[in-house]
Amino acid sequence: MKMCKHSVTLINKKAMMQYRKTFAKSASKRKIKVMHIIPNFGEGGGEGMAVELIKATDKSIFDVAAVSLFAECGSVLEEKLSEINVKVWYLGKTIGLDIKIFFKLFQVIKQFAPDIVHTHRYALYYTFPVLSMCMVPVKVHTVHTTAEREVGLRRFLYWLAYKSGIVPVAIAREVQMGLQRVYKIYNSPLIPNGIPVVDYISPSLGRSEWRAKEGFEENDILFTCVARLSSEKEHRVVVEAFRESSSLNHHAKLILVGSGPLKEEIIEQIQQLGLQKQVYLLGFRDDISNLLNACDVFVLSSSREGSPLVIMEAMASSKPIVATDVGGVSELVKDGFNGYVVPSGDIVAFSSKMVEFVNNVEKRIKFGLRAAQFAKATFDVHKMAAAYEKLYLSSIDGK
């Protein structure tokens, strides 16, 4: 298949070295300045991906900085950026359309003078008008979800952005197909998300220790969902589906990890179903690798996704998956091999797959080992970083 300039997804070491040699011949000795712009560094997969990319980018070639449209919130991701001494501007955006952000963005872009601006999530909505005035040589935007979600003025603005030369990068084939369907873009790069796989293969706390610390028994069967408590995650589906599973084995437990606006609604559903002793809301946690290591099955019932990092993390932790077939989920979860994918909103189908894992420890182990093997071969964050580095270098070289 003929590939366009930006369509390579996996970059081997030989190709990366060649790009670096080519660039070294034509560029000055100074580092290439890359500025990542994102709405905030709070809880979320897109935010986590951006931070992992910033951490993994080769600092001997790239000078990396970041901009958060909103104010600092004291998150774990902000701490990670601080630990690696990355310069971050926090612009203090208010809720809704904030005109002042355009001026603040203009100032920080002019101050840092990036060679490359890399936007994430809806930061492009604010950044694109400013970029047209700042003369940044290379503009990249990671598309974290399917293009159909972009409607109204935002869709029109994104269409203009892509027409002007901003390169949209898809994180999954379904996201890439969305760019084709909505924007008629047929040559967008496809760079799958990556995670620090080793952190999930070798967590800092063992399974038994975590369970004892959190009050769970060794023989409890822990289904775990890590997701923001918001409407698109459809927690009502997984809670309802779990009821059937829990009726078959009183050791079955459901753990919901995350915070969000639907907390009280989910608590009410749990009470109505009489599941107070079997469903646990743990809130936001910063020990996800330990938590996933200690659970038995990972579940995610979203109505929309891009390419969920948390599924990759669960797979790297050797967990079988039950998830809804949305976005790029089926590119991660091979149905009947390392987990199951079911139609979005189908409580009966979701429950039936959870039931398959309740009393079948052999299946849980077999699917989990397959998931881990796939994760090790596919999801490493350094592959993602190398692909973006090649995109940066080839784009700069083409200017």
HELIX and SHEET records of a PDB file:
HELIX    1   1 LYS A   13  SER A   26  1                                  14    
HELIX    2   2 GLY A   45  ALA A   56  1                                  12    
HELIX    3   3 VAL A   76  GLU A   83  1                                   8    
HELIX    4   4 LYS A  100  PHE A  112  1                                  13    
HELIX    5   5 ALA A  123  CYS A  134  1                                  12    
HELIX    6   6 ALA A  147  ARG A  149  5                                   3    
HELIX    7   7 GLY A  152  LYS A  163  1                                  12    
HELIX    8   8 ARG A  173  TYR A  183  1                                  11    
HELIX    9   9 VAL A  197  ILE A  201  1                                   5    
HELIX   10  10 ARG A  207  GLU A  214  1                                   8    
HELIX   11  11 SER A  231  LYS A  233  5                                   3    
HELIX   12  12 HIS A  235  LEU A  248  1                                  14    
HELIX   13  13 LYS A  263  GLN A  272  1                                  10    
HELIX   14  14 ILE A  288  ALA A  294  1                                   7    
HELIX   15  15 LEU A  309  ALA A  316  1                                   8    
HELIX   16  16 VAL A  329  LEU A  332  1                                   4    
HELIX   17  17 ILE A  347  VAL A  358  1                                  12    
HELIX   18  18 VAL A  361  THR A  378  1                                  18    
HELIX   19  19 VAL A  381  ASP A  397  1                                  17    
SHEET    1   A 6 LYS A  87  TYR A  90  0                                        
SHEET    2   A 6 PHE A  62  SER A  68  1                                        
SHEET    3   A 6 ILE A  32  ILE A  38  1                                        
SHEET    4   A 6 ILE A 116  HIS A 120  1                                        
SHEET    5   A 6 VAL A 138  VAL A 143  1                                        
SHEET    6   A 6 VAL A 167  ALA A 170  1                                        
SHEET    1   B 6 VAL A 279  GLY A 283  0                                        
SHEET    2   B 6 ALA A 252  VAL A 257  1                                        
SHEET    3   B 6 ILE A 221  VAL A 226  1                                        
SHEET    4   B 6 VAL A 297  LEU A 300  1                                        
SHEET    5   B 6 ILE A 321  THR A 324  1                                        
SHEET    6   B 6 GLY A 339  VAL A 342  1                                        
END                                                                             
